[in-house]
């Protein structure tokens, strides 16, 4: 099948889109194209990436959509897979007029996500909330299939459409187990790592504070910088910028501890944190916010430590304790890697996605 993925919101190295879903379909033998904001066309993991212009949020709604859908039409797809809520209306129209199946991929719970956007005030979020619900209803009523990142998101969509069964499939953001080489973290330096978007909601300042209170330690950061650069410019911070997914395993492998501290927001408390899986896949223990859902999901594997991230000094104590005990880190890391091998790898998720696509072809 010729499958075209489209996003006007995500960046062109998005791990879920490029390194997981598109890659899985290409490896299964399909012809996969991705239309997305990028600097230039390229081929990655056998996926043909078609660049569209990067635009501001306001200009993206019209300019990027027009450019993106024009490229999709030129590719004459057998199936279209969209990744942004704002693409739903035109996606439904395209699918109807061209007679091709449409998949909507819900990376996050859109309604809850609105409460985490710093550029939206509470009043604006309340006004946009009904629009978000209508977009999701439009997708629910018209898409051939829905793909979601978590079971909680999947539960908000209907398994039937027009009286017939319609697939709603959860494809979790787990790591490819084969991409990560297990390291002996006991031999690593006193380094903590975080990979992902750098925002205050994702603990940017907290991580910097914790490392500054930990002697002879380094914090390695890799991801989009969405806070002022002055927030992370510290002698103990090594900022690598936004790197391709293929470089993340090597960055993680150089650390003794992986960090993830999220604020207690509705969209985060029941999320599935990709970074925790990636840390475990490398044999690197995690230090993470003590969300109840995370403790239930990861607690049994004993691959890391949970902490009240609303208490900065508790975070400092736990970080120091881990960095000061390399043998404990190594044992936690071994347990985490074992859990990935037994339960938490994308290989099984890829099978679900490929199976879904082939039922629609």
C-alpha positions as a Python dict, from the first residue, in 0.01 Angstrom:
ca = {
    (1, 'X'): (0, 0, 0),
    (2, 'X'): (102, 360, -51),
    (3, 'X'): (45, 515, 292),
    (4, 'X'): (77, 888, 358),
    (5, 'X'): (114, 1032, 707),
    (6, 'X'): (51, 1404, 754),
    (7, 'X'): (130, 1647, 1036),
    (8, 'X'): (149, 2025, 1033),
    (9, 'X'): (213, 2049, 1409),
    (10, 'X'): (486, 1798, 1498),
    (11, 'X'): (852, 1837, 1409),
    (12, 'X'): (1009, 1619, 1142),
    (13, 'X'): (1202, 1396, 1388),
    (14, 'X'): (895, 1318, 1601),
    (15, 'X'): (971, 985, 1763),
    (16, 'X'): (620, 839, 1751),
    (17, 'X'): (553, 938, 1391),
    (18, 'X'): (890, 886, 1221),
    (19, 'X'): (1084, 635, 1426),
    (20, 'X'): (794, 415, 1531),
    (21, 'X'): (477, 419, 1322),
    (22, 'X'): (614, 514, 979),
    (23, 'X'): (921, 297, 1028),
    (24, 'X'): (711, -5, 1128),
    (25, 'X'): (498, 23, 816),
    (26, 'X'): (800, 66, 589),
    (27, 'X'): (968, -238, 743),
    (28, 'X'): (649, -434, 677),
    (29, 'X'): (694, -365, 305),
    (30, 'X'): (458, -73, 250),
    (31, 'X'): (546, 244, 59),
    (32, 'X'): (537, 508, 332),
    (33, 'X'): (541, 886, 287),
    (34, 'X'): (540, 1154, 555),
    (35, 'X'): (437, 1513, 479),
    (36, 'X'): (560, 1735, 762),
    (37, 'X'): (737, 2063, 840),
    (38, 'X'): (1106, 2006, 764),
    (39, 'X'): (1410, 2177, 617),
    (40, 'X'): (1435, 1945, 317),
    (41, 'X'): (1309, 1621, 166),
    (42, 'X'): (1486, 1305, 282),
    (43, 'X'): (1450, 931, 334),
    (44, 'X'): (1468, 803, 693),
    (45, 'X'): (1413, 435, 789),
    (46, 'X'): (1283, 379, 437),
    (47, 'X'): (1022, 654, 489),
    (48, 'X'): (998, 928, 225),
    (49, 'X'): (981, 1259, 412),
    (50, 'X'): (829, 1547, 212),
    (51, 'X'): (911, 1890, 354),
    (52, 'X'): (654, 2164, 392),
    (53, 'X'): (736, 2514, 515),
    (54, 'X'): (759, 2584, 889),
    (55, 'X'): (506, 2850, 990),
    (56, 'X'): (382, 3025, 1301),
    (57, 'X'): (78, 2884, 1479),
    (58, 'X'): (-161, 3133, 1318),
    (59, 'X'): (-27, 3087, 964),
    (60, 'X'): (-6, 2711, 1005),
    (61, 'X'): (-384, 2669, 1020),
    (62, 'X'): (-428, 2779, 660),
    (63, 'X'): (-90, 2792, 487),
    (64, 'X'): (51, 2462, 614),
    (65, 'X'): (-278, 2280, 565),
    (66, 'X'): (-307, 2399, 207),
    (67, 'X'): (52, 2302, 126),
    (68, 'X'): (27, 1972, 315),
    (69, 'X'): (-295, 1849, 158),
    (70, 'X'): (-174, 1950, -188),
    (71, 'X'): (130, 1724, -142),
    (72, 'X'): (-86, 1443, -8),
    (73, 'X'): (-308, 1467, -316),
    (74, 'X'): (-3, 1456, -546),
    (75, 'X'): (109, 1131, -381),
    (76, 'X'): (-224, 957, -460),
    (77, 'X'): (-235, 753, -137),
    (78, 'X'): (-419, 429, -70),
    (79, 'X'): (-456, 536, 294),
    (80, 'X'): (-406, 863, 485),
    (81, 'X'): (-297, 880, 851),
    (82, 'X'): (-324, 1222, 1021),
    (83, 'X'): (-166, 1326, 1353),
    (84, 'X'): (-321, 1665, 1441),
    (85, 'X'): (-676, 1758, 1547),
    (86, 'X'): (-674, 2061, 1319),
    (87, 'X'): (-635, 1828, 1018),
    (88, 'X'): (-959, 1641, 1087),
    (89, 'X'): (-1208, 1853, 884),
    (90, 'X'): (-999, 1858, 568),
    (91, 'X'): (-899, 1497, 626),
    (92, 'X'): (-1262, 1387, 634),
    (93, 'X'): (-1332, 1585, 317),
    (94, 'X'): (-1026, 1438, 142),
    (95, 'X'): (-1121, 1082, 239),
    (96, 'X'): (-1479, 1123, 117),
    (97, 'X'): (-1390, 1283, -217),
    (98, 'X'): (-1096, 1052, -291),
    (99, 'X'): (-1252, 733, -155),
    (100, 'X'): (-954, 643, 68),
    (101, 'X'): (-954, 530, 432),
    (102, 'X'): (-858, 791, 694),
    (103, 'X'): (-689, 717, 1029),
    (104, 'X'): (-681, 976, 1305),
    (105, 'X'): (-396, 933, 1553),
    (106, 'X'): (-473, 1075, 1899),
    (107, 'X'): (-133, 1129, 2060),
    (108, 'X'): (-290, 1295, 2364),
    (109, 'X'): (-630, 1361, 2520),
    (110, 'X'): (-714, 1682, 2332),
    (111, 'X'): (-965, 1821, 2580),
    (112, 'X'): (-733, 1770, 2878),
    (113, 'X'): (-435, 1888, 2676),
    (114, 'X'): (-588, 2235, 2638),
    (115, 'X'): (-539, 2295, 3010),
    (116, 'X'): (-160, 2249, 2974),
    (117, 'X'): (-104, 2504, 2696),
    (118, 'X'): (75, 2811, 2838),
    (119, 'X'): (-40, 3028, 2546),
    (120, 'X'): (-406, 2958, 2634),
    (121, 'X'): (-554, 3134, 2936),
    (122, 'X'): (-832, 2959, 3134),
    (123, 'X'): (-1105, 3165, 2965),
    (124, 'X'): (-975, 3093, 2614),
    (125, 'X'): (-940, 2724, 2696),
    (126, 'X'): (-1304, 2712, 2804),
    (127, 'X'): (-1411, 2876, 2478),
    (128, 'X'): (-1204, 2635, 2267),
    (129, 'X'): (-1315, 2326, 2460),
    (130, 'X'): (-1644, 2283, 2265),
    (131, 'X'): (-1455, 2319, 1936),
    (132, 'X'): (-1213, 2046, 2044),
    (133, 'X'): (-1503, 1817, 2131),
    (134, 'X'): (-1663, 1878, 1790),
    (135, 'X'): (-1337, 1795, 1612),
    (136, 'X'): (-1310, 1466, 1800),
    (137, 'X'): (-1675, 1387, 1726),
    (138, 'X'): (-1610, 1452, 1355),
    (139, 'X'): (-1317, 1208, 1361),
    (140, 'X'): (-1516, 955, 1558),
    (141, 'X'): (-1803, 966, 1311),
    (142, 'X'): (-1601, 958, 989),
    (143, 'X'): (-1259, 795, 1025),
    (144, 'X'): (-1207, 437, 912),
    (145, 'X'): (-997, 377, 1224),
    (146, 'X'): (-869, 558, 1531),
    (147, 'X'): (-520, 504, 1672),
    (148, 'X'): (-445, 627, 2024),
    (149, 'X'): (-141, 641, 2249),
    (150, 'X'): (-319, 512, 2563),
    (151, 'X'): (-618, 300, 2657),
    (152, 'X'): (-771, 597, 2841),
    (153, 'X'): (-776, 799, 2518),
    (154, 'X'): (-912, 498, 2326),
    (155, 'X'): (-1207, 476, 2566),
    (156, 'X'): (-1326, 820, 2450),
    (157, 'X'): (-1387, 692, 2093),
    (158, 'X'): (-1661, 461, 1973),
    (159, 'X'): (-1574, 108, 1849),
    (160, 'X'): (-1862, 128, 1598),
    (161, 'X'): (-1950, 360, 1312),
    (162, 'X'): (-2281, 353, 1132),
    (163, 'X'): (-2378, 34, 1310),
    (164, 'X'): (-2060, -147, 1205),
    (165, 'X'): (-1746, -230, 1397),
    (166, 'X'): (-1472, 29, 1354),
    (167, 'X'): (-1120, -31, 1488),
    (168, 'X'): (-995, 178, 1779),
    (169, 'X'): (-640, 57, 1841),
    (170, 'X'): (-398, 162, 2115),
    (171, 'X'): (-40, 187, 1990),
    (172, 'X'): (170, 271, 2294),
    (173, 'X'): (482, 488, 2272),
    (174, 'X'): (720, 213, 2370),
    (175, 'X'): (1084, 193, 2254),
    (176, 'X'): (1214, -43, 1991),
    (177, 'X'): (1402, -285, 2214),
    (178, 'X'): (1657, -353, 1941),
    (179, 'X'): (1755, 15, 1920),
    (180, 'X'): (1891, 28, 2273),
    (181, 'X'): (2212, -134, 2390),
    (182, 'X'): (2221, -218, 2758),
    (183, 'X'): (2497, -34, 2945),
    (184, 'X'): (2658, -90, 3282),
    (185, 'X'): (2556, 237, 3445),
    (186, 'X'): (2784, 170, 3741),
    (187, 'X'): (3071, 268, 3509),
    (188, 'X'): (2902, 587, 3390),
    (189, 'X'): (2994, 927, 3537),
    (190, 'X'): (2769, 1120, 3778),
    (191, 'X'): (2536, 1223, 3497),
    (192, 'X'): (2159, 1261, 3482),
    (193, 'X'): (1977, 1283, 3148),
    (194, 'X'): (1646, 1411, 3017),
    (195, 'X'): (1528, 1376, 2656),
    (196, 'X'): (1220, 1558, 2531),
    (197, 'X'): (1061, 1901, 2511),
    (198, 'X'): (1198, 2141, 2769),
    (199, 'X'): (912, 2334, 2932),
    (200, 'X'): (827, 2441, 3284),
    (201, 'X'): (537, 2195, 3282),
    (202, 'X'): (793, 1920, 3211),
    (203, 'X'): (1024, 2023, 3492),
    (204, 'X'): (1295, 2224, 3315),
    (205, 'X'): (1372, 2451, 3611),
    (206, 'X'): (1334, 2170, 3863),
    (207, 'X'): (1595, 1956, 3687),
    (208, 'X'): (1839, 2246, 3671),
    (209, 'X'): (1782, 2323, 4039),
    (210, 'X'): (1838, 1960, 4137),
    (211, 'X'): (2164, 1927, 3947),
    (212, 'X'): (2296, 2255, 4088),
    (213, 'X'): (2240, 2114, 4438),
    (214, 'X'): (2426, 1792, 4352),
    (215, 'X'): (2806, 1826, 4368),
    (216, 'X'): (3023, 1703, 4081),
    (217, 'X'): (2723, 1605, 3870),
    (218, 'X'): (2618, 1689, 3513),
    (219, 'X'): (2273, 1718, 3356),
    (220, 'X'): (2247, 1631, 2985),
    (221, 'X'): (1941, 1772, 2809),
    (222, 'X'): (1827, 1684, 2456),
    (223, 'X'): (1509, 1825, 2304),
    (224, 'X'): (1329, 2136, 2189),
    (225, 'X'): (1402, 2434, 2412),
    (226, 'X'): (1064, 2594, 2488),
    (227, 'X'): (1182, 2806, 2781),
    (228, 'X'): (1428, 3099, 2770),
    (229, 'X'): (1783, 2979, 2718),
    (230, 'X'): (1882, 3156, 3038),
    (231, 'X'): (1676, 2899, 3232),
    (232, 'X'): (1921, 2619, 3151),
    (233, 'X'): (2251, 2802, 3099),
    (234, 'X'): (2446, 2662, 3391),
    (235, 'X'): (2799, 2518, 3426),
    (236, 'X'): (2658, 2176, 3517),
    (237, 'X'): (2413, 2161, 3224),
    (238, 'X'): (2509, 2014, 2885),
    (239, 'X'): (2234, 2105, 2636),
    (240, 'X'): (2255, 1903, 2312),
    (241, 'X'): (1962, 2061, 2126),
    (242, 'X'): (1697, 1875, 1929),
    (243, 'X'): (1853, 1551, 1804),
    (244, 'X'): (1722, 1276, 1572),
    (245, 'X'): (1565, 975, 1749),
    (246, 'X'): (1854, 758, 1626),
    (247, 'X'): (2093, 956, 1851),
    (248, 'X'): (1888, 929, 2170),
    (249, 'X'): (2003, 578, 2273),
    (250, 'X'): (2366, 692, 2272),
    (251, 'X'): (2287, 1000, 2480),
    (252, 'X'): (2085, 801, 2734),
    (253, 'X'): (2354, 532, 2752),
    (254, 'X'): (2604, 784, 2890),
    (255, 'X'): (2400, 860, 3202),
    (256, 'X'): (2363, 702, 3545),
    (257, 'X'): (2002, 823, 3596),
    (258, 'X'): (1718, 932, 3365),
    (259, 'X'): (1483, 1209, 3479),
    (260, 'X'): (1117, 1289, 3414),
    (261, 'X'): (929, 1537, 3630),
    (262, 'X'): (586, 1651, 3510),
    (263, 'X'): (344, 1891, 3674),
    (264, 'X'): (22, 1743, 3809),
    (265, 'X'): (-194, 1837, 3512),
    (266, 'X'): (-489, 1631, 3382),
    (267, 'X'): (-319, 1552, 3054),
    (268, 'X'): (-5, 1420, 3226),
    (269, 'X'): (-131, 1219, 3522),
    (270, 'X'): (-256, 928, 3306),
    (271, 'X'): (0, 960, 3027),
    (272, 'X'): (242, 689, 2921),
    (273, 'X'): (589, 847, 2955),
    (274, 'X'): (799, 739, 2657),
    (275, 'X'): (1117, 854, 2827),
    (276, 'X'): (1080, 608, 3114),
    (277, 'X'): (1063, 318, 2869),
    (278, 'X'): (1368, 449, 2683),
    (279, 'X'): (1568, 480, 3001),
    (280, 'X'): (1473, 125, 3102),
    (281, 'X'): (1556, -7, 2755),
    (282, 'X'): (1913, 120, 2803),
    (283, 'X'): (1944, -23, 3152),
    (284, 'X'): (1937, 328, 3302),
    (285, 'X'): (1721, 372, 3614),
    (286, 'X'): (1460, 646, 3621),
    (287, 'X'): (1375, 915, 3875),
    (288, 'X'): (1016, 1014, 3805),
    (289, 'X'): (714, 1200, 3939),
    (290, 'X'): (508, 979, 4170),
    (291, 'X'): (185, 979, 3968),
    (292, 'X'): (-40, 696, 4087),
    (293, 'X'): (-84, 566, 3731),
    (294, 'X'): (294, 557, 3676),
    (295, 'X'): (353, 373, 4003),
    (296, 'X'): (92, 119, 3900),
    (297, 'X'): (243, 79, 3553),
    (298, 'X'): (612, 71, 3646),
    (299, 'X'): (618, -8, 4015),
    (300, 'X'): (625, -383, 3969),
    (301, 'X'): (936, -381, 3754),
    (302, 'X'): (1141, -186, 4014),
    (303, 'X'): (1341, -10, 3743),
    (304, 'X'): (1364, 325, 3917),
    (305, 'X'): (1251, 558, 4193),
    (306, 'X'): (940, 775, 4228),
    (307, 'X'): (946, 1113, 4404),
    (308, 'X'): (710, 1397, 4488),
    (309, 'X'): (828, 1644, 4225),
    (310, 'X'): (632, 1923, 4398),
    (311, 'X'): (901, 1900, 4668),
    (312, 'X'): (1230, 2023, 4513),
    (313, 'X'): (1437, 1917, 4813),
    (314, 'X'): (1297, 1563, 4797),
    (315, 'X'): (1402, 1555, 4433),
    (316, 'X'): (1752, 1668, 4527),
    (317, 'X'): (1779, 1400, 4799),
    (318, 'X'): (1671, 1119, 4566),
    (319, 'X'): (1896, 1235, 4283),
    (320, 'X'): (2197, 1253, 4514),
    (321, 'X'): (2115, 912, 4660),
    (322, 'X'): (2108, 750, 4316),
    (323, 'X'): (2418, 921, 4178),
    (324, 'X'): (2608, 831, 4495),
    (325, 'X'): (2523, 459, 4460),
    (326, 'X'): (2630, 326, 4118),
    (327, 'X'): (2571, -38, 4214),
    (328, 'X'): (2212, 35, 4312),
    (329, 'X'): (2164, 217, 3982),
    (330, 'X'): (2303, -83, 3794),
    (331, 'X'): (2060, -321, 3968),
    (332, 'X'): (1761, -95, 3903),
    (333, 'X'): (1874, -63, 3541),
    (334, 'X'): (1892, -441, 3497),
    (335, 'X'): (1539, -480, 3628),
    (336, 'X'): (1412, -209, 3396),
    (337, 'X'): (1572, -365, 3089),
    (338, 'X'): (1424, -701, 3181),
    (339, 'X'): (1077, -543, 3195),
    (340, 'X'): (1126, -392, 2847),
    (341, 'X'): (1231, -728, 2705),
    (342, 'X'): (933, -905, 2859),
    (343, 'X'): (656, -646, 2824),
    (344, 'X'): (740, -292, 2717),
    (345, 'X'): (879, -290, 2361),
    (346, 'X'): (744, -140, 2039),
    (347, 'X'): (790, -461, 1846),
    (348, 'X'): (446, -581, 1963),
    (349, 'X'): (289, -238, 1906),
    (350, 'X'): (422, -238, 1548),
    (351, 'X'): (243, -567, 1482),
    (352, 'X'): (-87, -410, 1594),
    (353, 'X'): (-42, -106, 1371),
    (354, 'X'): (60, -306, 1064),
    (355, 'X'): (-232, -545, 1118),
    (356, 'X'): (-476, -254, 1141),
    (357, 'X'): (-349, -88, 824),
    (358, 'X'): (-365, -410, 627),
    (359, 'X'): (-729, -466, 726),
    (360, 'X'): (-811, -128, 572),
    (361, 'X'): (-621, -182, 248),
}
